[in-house]
Amino acid sequence: MIVLLTILLVNSVASAQDMQMEMSKGYDVLRKEVPAGKLDSVSYQSKTVGNARKALVYTPPGFNKKKKYPVLYLLHGIGGDEKEWLKGGNPQLILDNLLAEKKIEPMIVVMPNGRAMKDDRAVGNIMAPDKVEAFATFEKDLLNDLIPFVEKKYPVLTDREHRAIAGLSMGSGQSLNFGLGNLDKFAWVGGFSSAPNTKKPEELMPNPEEAKKKLKLLFISCGDNDRLITFSKRTHDYMFEHDVPHVYYLEPGVHDFKVWKNGLYMFSQFLFKPVDVASLPKYTILGTPAATNIRNTQYPQILPDNRVVFRTKAPQAQKVQVDLGKKYEMVKDTAGFWSVTTDSIGEGFHYYSLLIDGVALADPASETFYGMGRMASGIEIPFRGGGYYAMRDVPHGDIRIQKFFSKASNAWREMYVYTPPGYDKSTEKYPVLYLLHGGGEDQRGWATQGKTNLILDNLIADGKAKPMIIAMMDGNPGSPMGPGSMATAGDGFLKAFESELKMGAIPFVETNFHVQADAAHRALAGLSMGGIQTLYAGVKNTDMFSSLGVFSSGWFANNDALSKPHYDFAKENAATINKNLRNFWISMGGEEDIAYKNCKIMLSKYDELGVKYQYSEYRGGHTWPVWRHDLHGFAQLVFK
């Protein structure tokens, strides 16, 4: 099955019959009609270790000492030695067959013992500290002893563009560590099922821009059921975030030679020839499980072009769909599993539901979120540029769920409160940002969909934002406060929110948290519906807030009942508004944002009225990556 899927990727235009023929030949078996290369066992003197060491060397069919060849250094795992690839992977047969098919360049392949110690056999406790350390020591042996030996004994090209390194498991970690750490020596780096010895991505590639100039190809592969897959994935995630071209090749499999042979088969076909960078994302069999999946569930999976593969089991259902804004018809197999692959989905966070015989349900394989006015599944499409909300090794604050009784509504309410690192041990009084969600969401939105805690943790650690408390309110005032929808209640809805803010949320925060209770240390911000609430309650009360943030919002251009009173107030109080607000920060997601036109009309009105503001746009529509970016920017402005 793996062979068939591999061929499907390498030759996507081949017919089913052609692929079946290729599979029957076998890419790793002896073909009598195919010229064979030669395997030699060689010995070289290692100054690093202090004795002679062994390696296997493959020379291609028709090897000619008068010709110079590129070299691939191919490394084994923690339980192997220089013969592990030969015993488990048939590398010579894979290379012979690929050469016969003219799919690879003729090359020399060196398979060394990567355990650089005098007793370098895989015997006894292979996890002993001295043996594990020997795998790190091999970097010196490789660079100072083995490569010079190979380049003296064999007719090889000695520039970095003609030198590659790859390996399996422990050898994969070595390949990534040594290859990416010595880009003056290696231009081609491959890691098959990387083991825990793999350095953290930021250590592997501290300068991505420089690495992009030197690296010809980074190839990362792993089986989807490999228990070590996290080491491959974190490397891929870092490369994706920093826009480093690479292959992330996932296939059905575990930690074994089926995957590693396939890795060699694929990687070797890229080596020592021009690389079409734009084509690299297509080289995978499986998608990556979404970050929003429940624990270890495999679906939904995200393909490199942002198509999503959904799969669910409902053997008795007659019709199953995925509702992702657009409805996708799923197809049932004989085991009762329904599946579909969507169109390419925009980056960022999306709500979705399964429709099983017409009933909208949350996907049991996905985390659920309150959005769309109900609990729904959510999926996060990887967003390049989202490193500012990545989990980092920095001090972390807390998200606290707080129940409080509100005098405004005469009812119990709930808010989520972010407290910065060290809050409980500090006697400092903190400023407060009151942060509002959008329509169809509630107080959970900024904490879960919005990544508020990670954004602030990272900003505070970097010294870019003041430590602050963030009170994430429920902006849905319902009975007995009044109508439950801005669309139907209009001004009554906004008045109810203003009362809840002033008589409920602020008094609770200032009574129960050690905060600075003055306008200079209060800010108010919100997205979409929360942006309108910020405009309504904030502009009218600039004696209470020093900063306002309005994200993807603006007064409705076609609703004078809501907007005219606001503009009349702004006209009469422009001087006071300008004086009181240190920051009146308005941001949008670009022309594709559904609030864009309303906002532009509002800004022109503010210009006419003399109300001062700061304006920002960020690529994207009416979506969480835009609002996360807005919070990231706004939090750096307030309380300074």
C-alpha positions as CSV (number, residue, x, y, z in Angstrom):
1,M,0.0,0.0,0.0
2,I,2.8,2.4,0.9
3,V,4.5,1.7,-2.5
4,L,1.3,2.4,-4.4
5,L,0.7,5.7,-2.5
6,T,4.3,6.8,-3.0
7,I,4.1,6.2,-6.8
8,L,0.8,8.2,-6.8
9,L,2.7,11.2,-5.4
10,V,5.8,10.9,-7.5
11,N,3.8,10.5,-10.8
12,S,0.4,12.0,-10.1
13,V,-0.5,11.9,-13.8
14,A,0.1,8.2,-14.1
15,S,-2.9,6.0,-14.8
16,A,-4.1,3.4,-12.3
17,Q,-2.8,0.7,-14.5
18,D,0.7,2.2,-14.7
19,M,0.8,2.5,-10.9
20,Q,-0.3,-1.1,-10.5
21,M,2.6,-2.2,-12.8
22,E,5.1,-0.1,-10.8
23,M,3.9,-1.6,-7.5
24,S,4.2,-5.2,-8.8
25,K,7.9,-4.5,-9.8
26,G,8.8,-3.3,-6.3
27,Y,11.1,-0.4,-5.8
28,D,13.2,-2.2,-3.1
29,V,13.6,-5.7,-4.7
30,L,16.3,-7.2,-6.9
31,R,15.6,-6.9,-10.6
32,K,17.8,-9.2,-12.6
33,E,17.8,-6.8,-15.6
34,V,18.9,-3.8,-13.6
35,P,22.7,-3.1,-13.4
36,A,23.9,-3.3,-9.8
37,G,26.1,-1.0,-7.8
38,K,28.8,-2.2,-5.5
39,L,28.9,-2.2,-1.6
40,D,32.3,-2.0,0.1
41,S,33.2,-2.1,3.7
42,V,35.9,0.5,4.4
43,S,38.0,1.4,7.4
44,Y,39.1,4.9,8.3
45,Q,41.3,6.4,11.0
46,S,39.3,8.5,13.4
47,K,41.3,11.1,15.4
48,T,38.0,12.0,17.2
49,V,37.6,8.5,18.6
50,G,41.2,7.5,18.6
51,N,41.0,4.3,16.6
52,A,39.9,2.9,13.2
53,R,36.2,2.9,12.4
54,K,34.1,1.2,9.8
55,A,31.6,2.3,7.1
56,L,29.8,0.8,4.2
57,V,30.1,2.6,0.8
58,Y,27.8,2.2,-2.1
59,T,29.1,3.1,-5.5
60,P,26.6,3.2,-8.4
61,P,26.5,0.9,-11.5
62,G,29.1,2.0,-14.0
63,F,31.2,3.7,-11.4
64,N,34.1,5.5,-13.0
65,K,37.1,6.7,-11.1
66,K,37.7,9.5,-13.6
67,K,34.2,11.0,-12.9
68,K,33.3,12.9,-9.8
69,Y,30.2,12.1,-7.9
70,P,28.0,13.7,-5.3
71,V,27.8,12.0,-1.9
72,L,24.9,11.1,0.5
73,Y,25.8,10.3,4.1
74,L,23.1,7.9,5.3
75,L,22.8,7.3,9.1
76,H,21.3,4.5,11.2
77,G,19.2,4.4,14.4
78,I,20.1,4.0,18.1
79,G,20.0,0.2,17.9
80,G,22.0,-0.2,14.7
81,D,25.4,0.3,13.2
82,E,26.9,0.8,9.7
83,K,25.0,-2.3,8.5
84,E,21.5,-1.4,9.7
85,W,20.4,0.1,6.4
86,L,21.7,-2.9,4.5
87,K,20.0,-5.4,6.8
88,G,16.6,-3.7,7.0
89,G,16.3,-1.3,4.0
90,N,18.0,-2.7,0.9
91,P,19.3,0.8,0.0
92,Q,21.5,-0.6,-2.8
93,L,18.5,-2.1,-4.5
94,I,16.4,1.1,-4.1
95,L,19.2,3.1,-5.6
96,D,20.0,0.6,-8.4
97,N,16.3,0.6,-9.5
98,L,15.9,4.3,-9.4
99,L,19.1,4.8,-11.4
100,A,17.8,2.3,-14.0
101,E,14.6,4.4,-14.2
102,K,16.6,7.6,-14.5
103,K,14.9,9.0,-11.5
104,I,18.0,9.9,-9.5
105,E,21.5,11.2,-10.2
106,P,24.4,8.7,-9.9
107,M,25.8,9.2,-6.4
108,I,28.0,7.6,-3.8
109,V,26.3,6.7,-0.5
110,V,28.3,6.4,2.7
111,M,26.7,4.4,5.6
112,P,28.9,5.0,8.7
113,N,28.6,4.0,12.3
114,G,27.1,7.0,14.0
115,R,28.1,5.9,17.5
116,A,31.5,7.6,17.8
117,M,33.1,5.7,20.6
118,K,35.8,3.0,20.7
119,D,33.3,0.2,21.5
120,D,30.8,1.3,18.9
121,R,28.8,-1.9,18.6
122,A,25.0,-1.9,19.4
123,V,25.3,-4.3,22.3
124,G,24.3,-4.1,26.0
125,N,22.3,-1.0,27.1
126,I,22.1,1.0,23.9
127,M,20.5,3.8,25.9
128,A,23.5,4.1,28.3
129,P,24.5,7.8,28.6
130,D,28.0,7.3,27.1
131,K,26.4,5.6,24.1
132,V,23.8,8.3,23.6
133,E,26.5,11.0,24.0
134,A,28.6,9.1,21.3
135,F,25.8,10.0,18.7
136,A,26.5,13.7,19.4
137,T,30.2,13.2,19.3
138,F,29.8,11.7,15.8
139,E,29.4,15.2,14.4
140,K,33.2,15.8,14.9
141,D,34.1,12.4,13.6
142,L,31.9,13.0,10.5
143,L,33.2,16.5,9.7
144,N,36.9,16.0,10.7
145,D,37.6,12.3,9.9
146,L,35.0,10.6,7.7
147,I,34.3,13.3,5.1
148,P,38.0,13.9,4.5
149,F,38.6,10.2,4.2
150,V,35.8,9.8,1.6
151,E,37.0,12.8,-0.4
152,K,40.6,11.4,-0.5
153,K,39.7,7.8,-1.3
154,Y,36.8,8.4,-3.8
155,P,36.3,10.7,-6.8
156,V,33.7,13.0,-5.3
157,L,32.6,16.6,-5.6
158,T,33.6,18.4,-2.5
159,D,31.3,21.5,-2.5
160,R,28.3,21.7,-0.2
161,E,25.9,21.6,-3.2
162,H,27.0,18.0,-3.8
163,R,26.9,16.8,-0.3
164,A,23.7,15.4,1.4
165,I,22.9,13.9,4.8
166,A,19.9,11.8,5.9
167,G,19.1,9.2,8.5
168,L,16.4,7.2,10.3
169,S,15.3,7.7,13.9
170,M,18.4,8.6,16.0
171,G,20.2,9.1,12.7
172,S,17.4,11.4,11.6
173,G,18.1,13.6,14.6
174,Q,21.8,13.5,13.8
175,S,21.1,14.5,10.2
176,L,18.9,17.5,11.2
177,N,21.3,18.5,13.9
178,F,24.5,18.2,11.9
179,G,23.1,19.1,8.5
180,L,21.2,22.2,9.5
181,G,24.0,23.1,11.9
182,N,26.6,23.0,9.2
183,L,25.0,24.4,6.1
184,D,28.5,25.4,4.9
185,K,29.0,21.6,4.5
186,F,25.5,20.2,3.5
187,A,22.9,21.7,1.2
188,W,20.6,18.6,1.3
189,V,19.2,17.4,4.6
190,G,16.7,14.5,5.3
191,G,15.2,13.2,8.4
192,F,13.1,10.0,8.5
193,S,11.1,9.6,11.8
194,S,13.2,11.9,13.9
195,A,14.0,10.8,17.5
196,P,14.2,12.8,20.7
197,N,17.9,13.6,20.1
198,T,16.7,16.2,17.5
199,K,17.4,19.7,18.7
200,K,14.6,22.2,19.2
201,P,13.7,23.9,15.9
202,E,14.9,27.3,17.0
203,E,18.3,25.7,17.8
204,L,18.3,23.8,14.5
205,M,17.7,27.0,12.6
206,P,18.2,30.1,14.6
207,N,18.5,32.2,11.4
208,P,15.8,31.0,9.0
209,E,16.5,33.7,6.4
210,E,20.1,32.8,6.1
211,A,19.3,29.1,6.0
212,K,16.8,29.6,3.2
213,K,19.6,31.0,1.0
214,K,21.8,28.0,1.6
215,L,19.5,25.0,1.9
216,K,18.7,23.2,-1.3
217,L,16.1,20.9,0.4
218,L,14.9,19.9,3.8
219,F,13.0,16.6,3.7
220,I,11.1,15.5,6.9
221,S,9.1,12.3,6.8
222,C,7.3,10.2,9.4
223,G,4.6,7.5,9.8
224,D,1.2,8.8,11.1
225,N,1.2,6.3,14.0
226,D,4.8,6.8,15.0
227,R,4.9,7.6,18.7
228,L,7.9,10.0,18.0
229,I,6.0,12.0,15.4
230,T,6.0,15.1,17.6
231,F,9.7,15.7,16.9
232,S,9.1,15.7,13.1
233,K,6.0,17.9,13.5
234,R,7.5,20.6,15.7
235,T,10.3,20.9,13.1
236,H,7.8,21.2,10.3
237,D,5.7,23.7,12.3
238,Y,8.8,25.9,12.8
239,M,9.7,25.7,9.1
240,F,6.2,26.5,8.1
241,E,6.0,29.5,10.5
242,H,9.3,30.9,9.1
243,D,8.4,30.1,5.5
244,V,11.3,27.8,4.9
245,P,10.6,25.6,1.9
246,H,10.6,21.9,2.8
247,V,8.8,18.6,2.3
248,Y,6.7,17.2,5.2
249,Y,5.9,13.7,4.1
250,L,3.4,11.8,6.2
251,E,2.4,8.3,5.3
252,P,0.5,5.4,7.0
253,G,3.0,3.7,9.3
254,V,4.9,3.4,12.5
255,H,8.5,3.5,13.5
256,D,9.9,1.0,11.1
257,F,11.7,0.3,7.8
258,K,8.6,0.6,5.7
259,V,8.6,4.3,6.4
260,W,12.4,4.7,6.3
261,K,12.8,3.0,3.0
262,N,10.1,5.2,1.6
263,G,11.9,8.2,3.0
264,L,15.1,7.2,1.1
265,Y,13.1,6.4,-2.0
266,M,11.6,9.9,-2.0
267,F,14.5,12.0,-0.7
268,S,17.0,10.5,-3.2
269,Q,14.9,11.6,-6.1
270,F,15.3,15.3,-5.2
271,L,19.0,15.2,-4.7
272,F,21.6,17.1,-6.7
273,K,19.2,18.6,-9.3
274,P,17.0,21.7,-9.5
275,V,14.2,21.8,-7.0
276,D,10.8,23.2,-7.8
277,V,10.1,24.9,-4.5
278,A,6.4,25.6,-5.4
279,S,5.8,21.8,-5.8
280,L,7.1,20.8,-2.4
281,P,3.8,21.0,-0.4
282,K,2.2,18.4,-2.6
283,Y,4.6,15.6,-1.5
284,T,2.6,13.9,1.2
285,I,0.2,11.0,1.4
286,L,-1.7,12.0,4.5
287,G,-2.6,15.4,5.9
288,T,-1.6,16.7,9.3
289,P,-4.2,16.2,12.1
290,A,-5.6,19.5,13.0
291,A,-4.4,21.2,16.2
292,T,-8.0,21.4,17.2
293,N,-8.5,17.6,17.2
294,I,-9.3,15.8,20.4
295,R,-6.0,14.3,21.7
296,N,-4.7,11.7,19.2
297,T,-7.6,11.6,16.8
298,Q,-6.3,11.4,13.2
299,Y,-9.2,13.4,11.5
300,P,-9.8,16.0,10.4
301,Q,-6.5,16.2,8.5
302,I,-5.2,19.3,6.8
303,L,-3.4,18.9,3.5
304,P,-0.5,21.3,2.6
305,D,-2.8,23.3,0.2
306,N,-5.3,23.8,3.1
307,R,-7.8,21.3,1.8
308,V,-9.3,19.4,4.7
309,V,-10.1,15.6,4.9
310,F,-13.0,14.8,7.2
311,R,-13.8,11.3,8.3
312,T,-16.5,10.1,10.8
313,K,-18.2,6.8,11.5
314,A,-22.0,6.7,11.2
315,P,-23.0,3.3,9.8
316,Q,-26.7,3.7,10.1
317,A,-26.9,7.2,8.6
318,Q,-28.4,7.8,5.2
319,K,-26.8,11.2,4.5
320,V,-23.8,12.9,6.1
321,Q,-22.4,16.4,5.3
322,V,-19.8,18.7,6.7
323,D,-21.1,22.3,7.1
324,L,-18.0,24.6,6.9
325,G,-19.9,27.6,5.6
326,K,-20.2,25.5,2.5
327,K,-21.8,22.1,2.7
328,Y,-19.8,19.1,1.6
329,E,-21.3,15.7,0.8
330,M,-19.5,12.9,2.5
331,V,-19.2,9.4,0.9
332,K,-19.7,6.2,2.9
333,D,-17.4,3.1,2.7
334,T,-18.2,-0.5,3.5
335,A,-17.1,-0.1,7.1
336,G,-19.6,2.7,7.8
337,F,-17.0,5.5,7.6
338,W,-18.0,8.7,5.8
339,S,-15.3,10.9,4.3
340,V,-14.8,14.0,2.1
341,T,-12.0,16.3,1.1
342,T,-13.0,20.0,1.0
343,D,-11.9,22.8,-1.2
344,S,-8.9,24.8,0.0
345,I,-10.0,26.6,3.2
346,G,-8.8,30.0,4.3
347,E,-6.1,30.3,7.0
348,G,-7.2,30.6,10.6
349,F,-10.0,29.4,12.8
350,H,-13.4,28.1,11.4
351,Y,-16.5,26.7,13.0
352,Y,-18.1,23.7,11.5
353,S,-20.7,21.0,12.1
354,L,-21.5,17.5,10.9
355,L,-25.0,17.2,9.4
356,I,-26.2,13.6,10.0
357,D,-29.5,13.0,8.3
358,G,-30.1,16.8,8.6
359,V,-29.3,17.2,12.3
360,A,-26.4,19.5,13.1
361,L,-24.0,17.9,15.5
362,A,-20.5,18.6,16.9
363,D,-17.8,16.4,15.5
364,P,-16.7,14.0,18.3
365,A,-13.1,14.1,16.9
366,S,-12.8,17.9,17.4
367,E,-12.7,20.3,20.2
368,T,-16.0,22.3,20.6
369,F,-16.4,26.0,20.9
370,Y,-19.2,28.4,21.6
371,G,-19.8,30.1,18.3
372,M,-22.6,30.6,15.8
373,G,-24.8,31.1,18.8
374,R,-24.3,27.4,19.9
375,M,-21.7,24.8,20.6
376,A,-19.9,23.9,17.4
377,S,-16.8,22.1,16.3
378,G,-13.8,24.2,15.3
379,I,-10.8,23.7,13.1
380,E,-7.6,25.7,13.0
381,I,-6.0,26.0,9.5
382,P,-2.2,26.7,10.0
383,F,-1.6,30.4,9.8
384,R,1.9,31.6,8.8
385,G,2.8,34.6,10.9
386,G,1.1,33.2,14.1
387,G,4.2,32.6,16.0
388,Y,3.4,35.3,18.5
389,Y,0.7,33.1,20.0
390,A,2.8,29.9,20.0
391,M,3.4,28.1,23.2
392,R,6.9,29.2,24.3
393,D,9.1,28.5,27.3
394,V,8.3,31.7,29.1
395,P,6.5,32.5,32.4
396,H,2.8,31.9,31.9
397,G,-0.2,33.6,33.4
398,D,-3.6,32.1,34.3
399,I,-7.1,32.1,32.9
400,R,-9.6,32.2,35.7
401,I,-13.3,31.5,35.4
402,Q,-15.2,34.0,37.7
403,K,-18.8,33.9,38.7
404,F,-20.2,37.2,40.0
405,F,-23.6,38.7,40.8
406,S,-24.3,41.7,38.7
407,K,-26.4,44.6,40.1
408,A,-27.1,45.7,36.6
409,S,-28.9,42.5,35.6
410,N,-29.8,41.3,39.1
411,A,-28.4,37.9,38.0
412,W,-25.3,35.8,38.1
413,R,-22.8,36.4,35.3
414,E,-19.5,34.8,34.3
415,M,-16.3,36.3,32.9
416,Y,-12.9,34.8,32.0
417,V,-10.0,36.7,33.6
418,Y,-6.4,36.6,32.5
419,T,-3.9,37.4,35.2
420,P,-0.2,37.9,34.2
421,P,2.7,35.7,35.4
422,G,3.5,36.2,39.1
423,Y,0.2,37.8,39.9
424,D,-0.6,35.8,43.0
425,K,2.8,36.5,44.6
426,S,2.8,40.2,43.7
427,T,1.5,43.2,45.6
428,E,1.5,45.3,42.5
429,K,-1.7,46.9,41.3
430,Y,-2.3,46.1,37.6
431,P,-4.1,47.9,34.8
432,V,-7.1,46.2,33.2
433,L,-8.2,45.7,29.7
434,Y,-11.9,44.8,29.3
435,L,-12.1,42.6,26.1
436,L,-15.3,41.8,24.2
437,H,-16.1,39.0,21.8
438,G,-18.2,39.0,18.6
439,G,-21.8,38.1,17.8
440,G,-22.7,34.4,18.4
441,E,-19.8,34.0,20.8
442,D,-19.5,34.6,24.6
443,Q,-16.9,35.2,27.3
444,R,-15.0,32.0,26.3
445,G,-14.2,33.3,22.8
446,W,-11.1,35.4,23.5
447,A,-9.7,32.8,26.0
448,T,-10.1,29.8,23.6
449,Q,-10.4,30.9,20.0
450,G,-8.5,34.1,20.7
451,K,-5.3,32.7,22.4
452,T,-5.3,35.7,24.7
453,N,-3.2,34.2,27.4
454,L,-0.4,33.0,25.0
455,I,-0.4,36.4,23.2
456,L,0.1,38.3,26.5
457,D,2.5,35.8,28.0
458,N,4.8,36.2,25.0
459,L,4.5,40.0,24.8
460,I,5.2,40.4,28.5
461,A,8.2,38.0,28.4
462,D,9.6,40.0,25.5
463,G,9.0,43.3,27.3
464,K,6.6,44.5,24.6
465,A,3.5,44.9,26.8
466,K,2.9,45.9,30.4
467,P,1.7,43.2,32.7
468,M,-2.0,43.6,32.8
469,I,-5.3,41.9,33.8
470,I,-7.7,41.1,30.9
471,A,-11.4,40.7,31.8
472,M,-13.2,38.9,29.0
473,M,-16.8,39.7,29.5
474,D,-20.0,38.0,28.3
475,G,-21.3,40.7,26.0
476,N,-24.7,39.0,25.5
477,P,-27.1,40.9,27.8
478,G,-30.3,38.7,28.0
479,S,-33.3,38.6,30.2
480,P,-33.9,40.2,32.7
481,M,-31.6,42.9,31.3
482,G,-33.5,43.2,28.1
483,P,-33.6,41.9,24.5
484,G,-30.9,39.3,23.6
485,S,-29.8,40.5,20.2
486,M,-28.3,43.7,18.8
487,A,-30.0,43.1,15.5
488,T,-33.5,43.0,17.1
489,A,-33.0,45.3,20.1
490,G,-30.6,47.9,18.8
491,D,-30.0,50.7,21.2
492,G,-31.6,48.8,24.0
493,F,-29.1,46.0,23.6
494,L,-26.2,48.5,23.8
495,K,-27.6,50.3,26.8
496,A,-27.9,47.0,28.6
497,F,-24.3,46.2,27.8
498,E,-23.1,49.6,29.0
499,S,-24.9,49.1,32.3
500,E,-23.5,45.6,32.7
501,L,-20.0,47.0,32.1
502,K,-20.3,49.9,34.5
503,M,-22.4,48.4,37.2
504,G,-21.4,44.7,37.0
505,A,-18.0,43.9,35.4
506,I,-15.9,46.8,36.5
507,P,-17.0,46.9,40.1
508,F,-16.5,43.1,40.4
509,V,-12.9,43.3,38.9
510,E,-11.9,46.3,41.0
511,T,-13.2,44.7,44.2
512,N,-11.7,41.2,43.7
513,F,-8.4,41.8,41.9
514,H,-5.6,44.1,42.9
515,V,-5.9,46.7,40.1
516,Q,-5.5,50.4,39.5
517,A,-9.0,51.8,39.5
518,D,-8.7,54.9,37.3
519,A,-9.2,55.8,33.7
520,A,-5.4,55.9,33.0
521,H,-5.3,52.2,33.8
522,R,-8.5,51.0,32.1
523,A,-8.9,50.1,28.5
524,L,-11.8,48.7,26.5
525,A,-11.7,46.7,23.2
526,G,-13.8,44.3,21.2
527,L,-14.2,42.6,17.9
528,S,-17.2,42.9,15.5
529,M,-20.2,43.2,17.8
530,G,-17.8,43.8,20.6
531,G,-16.3,46.6,18.6
532,I,-19.7,48.3,18.3
533,Q,-20.2,47.9,22.1
534,T,-16.7,49.5,22.6
535,L,-17.8,52.4,20.4
536,Y,-21.1,52.8,22.2
537,A,-19.8,52.5,25.8
538,G,-16.3,53.7,25.3
539,V,-16.7,56.9,23.4
540,K,-19.5,58.0,25.7
541,N,-17.3,57.3,28.8
542,T,-13.8,58.5,28.0
543,D,-13.6,59.7,31.6
544,M,-13.4,56.0,32.4
545,F,-11.0,54.6,29.8
546,S,-7.7,55.8,28.4
547,S,-7.6,53.5,25.4
548,L,-10.3,52.0,23.1
549,G,-9.7,49.2,20.5
550,V,-12.2,48.6,17.7
551,F,-11.4,45.4,15.7
552,S,-13.3,44.6,12.5
553,S,-16.2,46.8,13.3
554,G,-17.9,50.2,12.7
555,W,-21.2,51.8,12.9
556,F,-23.7,50.4,10.4
557,A,-23.8,52.8,7.5
558,N,-27.5,52.0,6.8
559,N,-28.8,52.3,10.4
560,D,-29.2,55.9,11.4
561,A,-31.1,54.9,14.6
562,L,-27.9,53.5,16.0
563,S,-25.2,55.6,14.3
564,K,-26.6,59.1,14.3
565,P,-26.8,59.6,18.1
566,H,-23.2,58.4,18.3
567,Y,-22.0,60.8,15.7
568,D,-24.0,63.6,17.3
569,F,-22.3,62.9,20.6
570,A,-18.9,62.7,19.0
571,K,-19.5,66.1,17.2
572,E,-20.3,67.8,20.5
573,N,-17.5,66.1,22.5
574,A,-14.7,65.7,19.9
575,A,-12.3,67.8,22.0
576,T,-12.9,65.8,25.2
577,I,-12.6,62.5,23.3
578,N,-9.3,63.5,21.8
579,K,-8.0,64.8,25.1
580,N,-9.0,61.8,27.2
581,L,-8.0,58.9,24.9
582,R,-4.4,58.1,24.6
583,N,-5.3,55.5,22.0
584,F,-8.4,55.2,19.8
585,W,-7.2,52.3,17.8
586,I,-9.3,51.0,14.9
587,S,-8.3,48.0,12.8
588,M,-9.7,46.0,10.0
589,G,-9.0,42.8,8.2
590,G,-8.8,44.3,4.7
591,E,-11.4,44.6,2.0
592,E,-12.6,41.0,2.4
593,D,-13.6,41.8,6.0
594,I,-17.4,42.1,6.0
595,A,-17.2,45.2,8.3
596,Y,-14.7,47.0,6.0
597,K,-17.1,49.3,4.2
598,N,-19.0,50.3,7.4
599,C,-15.7,51.1,9.0
600,K,-14.4,53.2,6.1
601,I,-17.6,55.3,6.2
602,M,-17.3,55.7,10.0
603,L,-13.6,56.8,9.6
604,S,-14.6,59.4,7.1
605,K,-17.2,60.7,9.5
606,Y,-14.7,60.9,12.3
607,D,-12.4,62.9,10.0
608,E,-15.3,65.3,9.3
609,L,-16.0,65.6,13.0
610,G,-12.4,66.0,14.0
611,V,-12.2,62.8,16.1
612,K,-8.6,61.5,16.2
613,Y,-7.8,57.8,15.8
614,Q,-5.1,55.4,14.7
615,Y,-6.0,53.0,11.9
616,S,-4.5,49.6,11.0
617,E,-5.2,46.9,8.5
618,Y,-4.0,43.3,8.5
619,R,-4.5,40.7,5.8
620,G,-7.5,38.5,6.2
621,G,-11.2,38.7,6.5
622,H,-13.6,38.6,9.5
623,T,-11.7,35.9,11.3
624,W,-9.7,35.1,14.4
625,P,-6.2,35.4,13.0
626,V,-7.0,39.1,12.3
627,W,-8.4,39.6,15.8
628,R,-5.5,37.8,17.5
629,H,-3.1,40.1,15.5
630,D,-5.3,43.1,16.6
631,L,-4.9,42.2,20.3
632,H,-1.2,41.6,19.8
633,G,-0.8,45.1,18.4
634,F,-3.2,46.9,20.8
635,A,-1.8,45.3,23.9
636,Q,1.6,46.9,23.0
637,L,0.1,50.4,23.0
638,V,-2.0,50.5,26.2
639,F,-0.9,51.6,29.6
640,K,2.4,53.1,28.5
